[in-house]
Amino acid sequence: MVSQIIKWYLLAFMLLPTHAWLIVQDCEWNVVLNSHDDLGGEKKVFHKQLPVHSDITMFHNLTDSPIDLTNKNSHYLAFPYYLKINLTCTKQDTKGVIRQAFLNGLNPVVTVTFEEPINNLQQKAEQLQIEMEAAPYRIPGLCDSEEVCHMSWFAPMPIMNGSVVMDILVESNGLGLDIEEKRFFININGYMRNTHTGLKASIGQVVPNLGRMLTLGQPSRPIWSTYEKAPVRVLGDFPDHKVILLSNTEFSDFTAIEVAIDSCWIGSLGCPQEKFSSTISDAISLESMLFIRQNQLVYYFIGRYDVLRNTRFASTAWNRVLNNVCVAKLNPVPFPYDGEYILALGGGSNEGEVYVGSIQDTFITFISLLSNKKENVCTFLKTSCRVIWAVYQTEDSCLTLLVQETKSNQSNYSIVSYSTSTSTFKLLYHVPPFVPKDTDQGFVMLVGLEEYTTTPLVPRGLSYSPFSTIFYIWGNVILQSYDAMNYIYLSEFPSQSPIKYFVQSYRGDLVWVTESEEIWFSLEGSSVIRRVYPSQAWRSYSTMQLLMGSRDFGLNESFISLFFNKDGLHQLVYIVDPDGTGRLVQRKFPLSTLLPTLYLSEQQHYWVIVRQLDYISFPDTCLFASMRMHELPAPQRFTRMEHYRILPPDVMDEAGFHNNFSLSVYQGLVFQLLWLHTDYNRPYADPVHDPMWRWWKNKQQYEDYYFYVASNRNSSGGVYVKMSSYTKSYDLMPDNELPEKIYLDKYNEYSFSVFLSIATTEDGSPPAAKPLWGKGRPGAVSRGSPILATVERLEEKSLEYVWLTVVLAHPTHVASTLQRQELMNRGSLLYKVTIRDKGHYPRQELSGLNALTSSMTLKIMNSALNCHRYTGTGLQMQGYEVVPIYIGCPPGKRLAFDITRTLRYTAKKNNRYYDCISINPDMPCFFFDDRHGDWRVRALPWQLHTDDHRRGSLQGGEHPRIRL
């Protein structure tokens, strides 16, 4: 395997010029926002949300183009921002690299994916992304020796009604330099406002210097937000400062803000406070709101989000809630369901009380958890108690509480559930008072027969994933359960340093941080646990980064927080440079590098001498060599992703550079496309069932003429709009990778194949020893060596030990089948996997609303953290795949009234048809005289409705009126 990879790298190196190879390794994409009227200027904050109307006059100059401003469907407005795309290089001259890349044909391709809102008030639930090729633009300025001193690429930054969260994927167009793709997060910041002196924070005063708030050795803390729906993230807990960090770019950049609250200290006998502190102890971001806690006081602030239509509710100052309650802690509710939620735990005279805050259209209501008998949890347990942590399982309308009971100066811990539908408490589990004894298997099943140590078991919090339905109790131990009543003790985590906070990716990865700032990693459903920081692997990795001159690492640093997003695990770090300057850096945490290194460091290695060269070989305990996906279905039917492709208009400039006019035309074209998409989301269909049809239907016949004018460089405005450059794609390919998520309607099936090989050599034999480094070229390894033959026998694999399993989070609603085929002559296995909806989910709702959150997990036996594969970007784990599944009516499905076919059919059958008396363009109707209307439902493209074919008869009166 390694020798093959080295061969490919050597071949690529010989084919590419040395300078180009260095650029590919040294440079990466960089994206910032530019204002619509300041191209090439300073980086802007994404806070404007309304379209720009001034550019529509430019389209009057495009006289010989397919653009028709007299059409009622014409809306050629502009967005307030552009995406400015550059290359950033560490060792190369960035401007020179950009020029070279452009001259070699490189143009970045930008894919913007819109996250649907929690409450779809303006738009039906949908999955939408738009792919745009960026346009090259010459930055104005003095230029003495070269025609192009400085340039960038630009693309419109689109905005969709209802979407405040967007991720941006930038990749190469396949020409010139092949720069690795990179994902960016640029969301709308509704907590800024324009003033006569410039842009200001609406929630407080911007703090320009972090030096007085951040110090080395400061403890880390969690970042809490609504999962994938919060446009900003906030971080508090700066000692003795009422300051939070706010970022709409996943902390690629941020703003430190001193929040404008009164900081009153209302200590009392009912709410005793040891001392006053201005620290913002808890900070939680929701889709359009922020919550913070200072001492026992809770505040909220509603951001201004025009696209959510909440501007009339936007706050002008922080507001207090739970004024008469002593609040000890806030807990987040990551997953909304019919709205968003937040939990407040009572202290002092309110100890044992839990308050559920419900946010519906920015209206906030808090209710206390009381049983039908008006009992709180302590009264229910008939003891003195306090609630340490609470988890809200919104889909099940159930809260799970970690309760500390105090009897005779001794503490016991219990898990109690509360049903919001029946207002009843239920005792689920008594947490053992002591830590169980380890059995050297990595886990202990707690069934009452296990032995215990004398170390007290002290739980600190709870964590739950609705995708896997796995429930965790964490503290100085980790207990895992699938039903919150039966638990497994994960014994590989030592109890010396208790867990401070728990972080989940909800895609299978788990990370937790201890009081001693250790970072531990595991996989959901696995008992294998690794400490990744501090570790020898981490020290080696950070040393290499410092030697390579990385600005994201420093000799003096301490990490501030950890969080997951779509791009993996990220770390916030405070670094003090040698000159004493402190800075806060967000960097990707290198799990894919650390885990293989940790794995190898635990294995016994062999010294191998081949042709007088020394090598180190590690026995491969992974039971297979490679895992690949095959025969995957076209993804859009299951991901429900509607995908548009757009190219910038052609320009007459000989060098191919765009100008302000052509970029404004690009803005208008993208705006028009998204307007047509939004307008098409109606209960009836166009004749060709595609929103693009109405755009060019009156100009299609002149396409050759427009091309002829452009080919002679006579297009008005110097811009040629090619109608075929604006399309909706229905044929995206799976690229042999499982999708990020799938939707299953009733009785739908998702089938694919998994190809597993135990061989990495061309002849299909078991793999030879893997030389990782040596005194000579790795390619000098000889398979005929007797020493390597000995190692091969030690590493020999067998198909009998390789087994694939599928774990379903909700087997009552989803079923799976596996068909195993052994390909003995190839040393491989082929599994046919089918995931099928049983049709038993009882809460089928409207399209895209309140689907059941579930998942499937593919596991290879004994592969957890042991198996890795080589990729172009380094090592990656394999043998463990998680795909979220949403069960219910998928987004984008609708029964569309095909009025064109209906009128044609009616006229043919009855020789007449009748229009409606009251015309409503969004709700077409017609009259008919027949008492029995013959209705046919036919299959349309996947984005309209299901593939079911039904035929029915509608009983009507003398003149029934049919409306859809």
Secondary structure, DSSP 4 states (H G I P E B T S, - for coil): -HHHHHHHHHHHHHHS-HHHHHHHHHEEEEEEEEETT-TT-----S---SPB-GGGGGGGG-TTSS--TTSTT----B-SEEEEEEEEESSS-HHHHHHHHHHTT---EEEEEEEPPSS-SSS---EEEEEEE-EEEEPPS--SS-S-S-EEEEEE----TT--EEEEEEE--SSS--PPPEEEE----TTEEEETTEEEETTEEE----TTT--TTPPP---EE-TTT-S-EEE---TT--EEEEESSTTSS-EEEEE---------SSS--SS------EEEE-SSEEEEEETTEEEEEE---GGGT-GGG--SS-EEE-TTS-EEEEEE--S-SSSEEEEEEE-GGGTT-EEEEEEETTEEEEEE---TTS--HHHHHTSEEEEEEEEEEGGGTEEEEEEEEEETTEEEEEEEEEETTTTEEEEEEEPPSEEEPP-SSSEEE-SS---EEEEEP-EEEEEEETTTTEEEEEESSEEEESSSSSEEEETTS-SSS-EEEEEE-SSSEEEEEETT--EEEEETT---EEEEESSHHHHHHHHHHHHTT-TT--SEEEEEEEEEETTEEEEEEEEE-TTS-EEEEEEE--HHHHHHHHHHHTS--EEEEETTEEEEE-----S-SEEEEESPPPTHHHH-EEEEEE-PPEE--TT--B-HHHHHHHHHHHHHHHHHHHHH-SSB--TTS-TTHHHHTTTGGGHHHHHHHHHTT--GGGEE--GGGEEEES----TTS--S-EEE-TT-EEEEEEEEES--STT-PPP---EEEESS-GGG--TT-HHHHHHHHHT---GGG--EEEEES-TTTEEEEEEEEEEGGGTEEEEEEEEEE-S--S---STTSSPEEEEEEEEETT-TTT-EEEETTEEEE-SEEEEEEEESSPTT----B-HHHHHHHHHHHHS--EE-SS--TTS-EEE---SEEEEEE----TTTS-S--EEEEEE--SS-EEE-
